[in-house]
Amino acid sequence: MALPFFYIADYNSSQIEIVLDEDTSRHVAQVLRMKEGEKLNLTDGKGNLITAEITDAHKKHCTVNIIDSQFTSHVTRKITIAISLVKNTNRFEWFLEKATEIGISEIIPLICERTEKQKFRFDRMKGICISAMLQSQQCWLPILDEPVKYTEHIKSIKDNAGLTKFIAHCEEQDQKNSLSTFQLLNHSTILIGPEGDFTKNEIELALQNDFIPVSLGETRLRTETAGIVAATLLKLH
């Protein structure tokens, strides 16, 4: 049976003892009713997998001793999804959860011209990513950025020989190929638009900055669905 898996914000390889935060301590001591001598796994979301033994099952400051620590290298290819916020917060939270499970490296919430939802509870959103990382038994937490205006994001991306830049939009274009047909480099990033799609000006700005227009299929997808389709194609390609 797999050991219970928890997140710690900070970890130093020289540590031999860790005091868990209050929420994690409560889950360990009160929800799971774990006792001294039982073992659990911890990760800092930066590749470290720590196996530890409970020495004090206190419900507010549970203490564990480190038994073993292993570092897992990140996947070679980095995938960034820059995606518009959506009006229905639950749908965006669903996207965050599934993108984390898939193993996306970075998620950048965008504010586009047609973006309706602009409020963003960062702590809650990061918590969803952490829960999804633990649920899927991973040791890497995707970087979650604060929302950024579309134009600022486009201009902030520097030219990089190892970066492939895509934009998925619904405008008819003869040269738009399926995302699955491209040979990917070390880092791929894709722009996913809002529920009303990118404006013509936004599409033109991306093309001027060397983004490649791509199709995600023959059907018109919701923003969060398009994000997951793109994430899956880039991850498994």
Residue pairs with C-beta under 8 A, 6 or more apart in sequence:
2 137
3 39
3 40
3 41
3 51
4 28
4 32
4 34
4 40
4 41
5 40
5 41
5 42
5 43
5 134
5 137
6 20
6 24
6 27
6 28
6 40
6 41
6 42
6 43
6 134
7 24
7 42
7 43
7 44
7 45
7 130
7 133
7 134
7 141
8 18
8 20
8 21
8 24
8 42
8 43
8 44
8 50
9 21
9 44
10 44
11 18
11 42
11 44
11 46
11 48
11 50
13 48
13 69
15 66
16 65
16 66
17 55
17 63
17 64
17 65
17 66
18 42
18 50
18 52
18 63
18 64
18 66
19 61
19 62
19 63
20 28
20 61
20 62
20 63
20 64
22 60
22 61
24 62
25 58
25 59
25 60
25 61
25 62
26 59
26 60
28 34
28 40
28 54
28 57
28 62
29 57
29 58
29 59
29 62
30 59
34 40
34 54
34 57
35 54
35 57
36 54
36 55
36 56
36 57
37 53
37 54
38 53
38 54
39 51
39 52
39 53
39 54
39 67
40 51
40 52
40 54
40 64
41 49
41 50
41 51
41 52
42 49
42 50
42 51
42 52
42 64
43 49
43 50
43 133
43 134
43 138
43 139
44 50
45 130
45 133
45 139
45 140
45 141
46 139
46 140
46 141
47 71
47 72
47 73
47 74
47 139
47 140
48 69
48 70
48 71
48 72
48 139
49 69
49 70
49 71
49 72
49 139
50 66
50 68
50 69
51 66
51 67
51 68
51 69
52 64
52 65
52 66
52 67
53 64
53 65
53 67
54 62
54 63
54 64
55 63
55 64
55 65
56 62
56 63
72 139
72 140
74 105
74 140
75 103
75 105
75 140
76 186
77 184
77 185
77 186
77 187
77 188
78 105
78 106
78 186
78 187
78 188
79 103
79 104
79 105
79 106
79 187
79 188
79 189
79 231
79 234
79 235
80 104
80 105
80 106
80 107
80 108
80 187
80 188
80 189
80 190
81 99
81 104
81 106
81 107
81 108
81 189
81 190
81 192
81 227
81 230
81 231
82 108
82 110
82 153
82 189
82 190
82 191
82 192
83 95
83 107
83 108
83 109
83 110
83 191
83 192
83 223
83 224
83 226
83 227
84 109
84 110
84 111
84 112
84 114
84 115
84 150
84 192
84 193
84 194
84 195
84 223
85 92
85 109
85 110
85 111
85 115
85 117
85 118
85 120
85 147
85 194
86 92
86 115
86 116
86 117
86 194
86 195
86 222
86 223
86 224
87 116
87 117
87 195
88 117
89 117
89 119
91 222
91 223
91 224
92 109
92 117
92 125
92 224
93 124
93 125
93 128
94 224
95 223
95 224
95 227
95 228
96 107
96 125
96 128
96 129
96 132
96 144
97 128
97 129
97 131
97 132
98 132
98 228
98 231
99 107
99 142
99 227
99 228
99 231
100 128
100 129
100 132
100 133
100 136
100 138
100 141
100 142
101 132
101 135
101 136
102 228
102 231
102 232
102 235
103 138
103 140
103 235
104 142
104 231
104 235
105 140
105 142
105 143
106 142
106 143
106 144
106 145
107 129
107 142
107 143
107 144
107 145
108 145
108 148
108 153
109 120
109 145
109 146
109 147
109 148
110 147
110 148
110 149
110 150
110 153
110 191
110 192
110 194
111 118
111 147
111 148
111 149
111 150
112 150
112 193
112 194
112 198
112 199
112 202
113 150
113 198
113 199
113 201
113 202
114 193
114 194
114 195
114 196
114 197
114 198
114 199
115 194
116 194
116 195
118 147
120 146
120 147
122 144
122 146
125 144
126 144
129 141
129 142
129 144
130 141
133 139
133 140
133 141
133 142
148 156
150 191
150 198
150 202
151 202
151 205
154 205
154 206
154 209
154 211
155 209
157 163
157 165
157 189
157 209
159 210
160 187
161 185
162 185
162 186
162 187
163 185
163 186
163 187
163 188
163 189
164 182
164 184
164 185
164 187
164 188
164 189
164 212
165 188
165 189
165 190
165 206
165 209
165 210
165 211
165 212
166 179
166 182
166 188
166 189
166 190
166 191
166 211
166 212
166 213
166 214
166 230
167 190
167 191
167 198
167 203
167 206
167 207
167 211
167 212
167 213
167 214
168 179
168 190
168 191
168 192
168 193
168 213
168 214
168 215
168 216
168 226
168 230
169 191
169 193
169 197
169 198
169 203
169 213
170 193
170 197
170 220
171 197
171 198
171 200
171 203
173 213
175 213
176 213
176 214
176 215
177 214
177 215
178 214
178 215
178 216
178 217
179 190
179 214
179 215
179 216
179 230
179 233
179 234
179 237
180 233
180 237
182 212
182 214
182 237
184 234
184 237
188 234
190 214
190 230
190 234
191 198
191 206
191 211
192 223
192 226
192 227
192 230
193 202
193 223
193 226
194 223
195 222
195 223
198 206
203 213
206 213
207 213
216 226
216 229
216 230
216 233
217 229
221 229
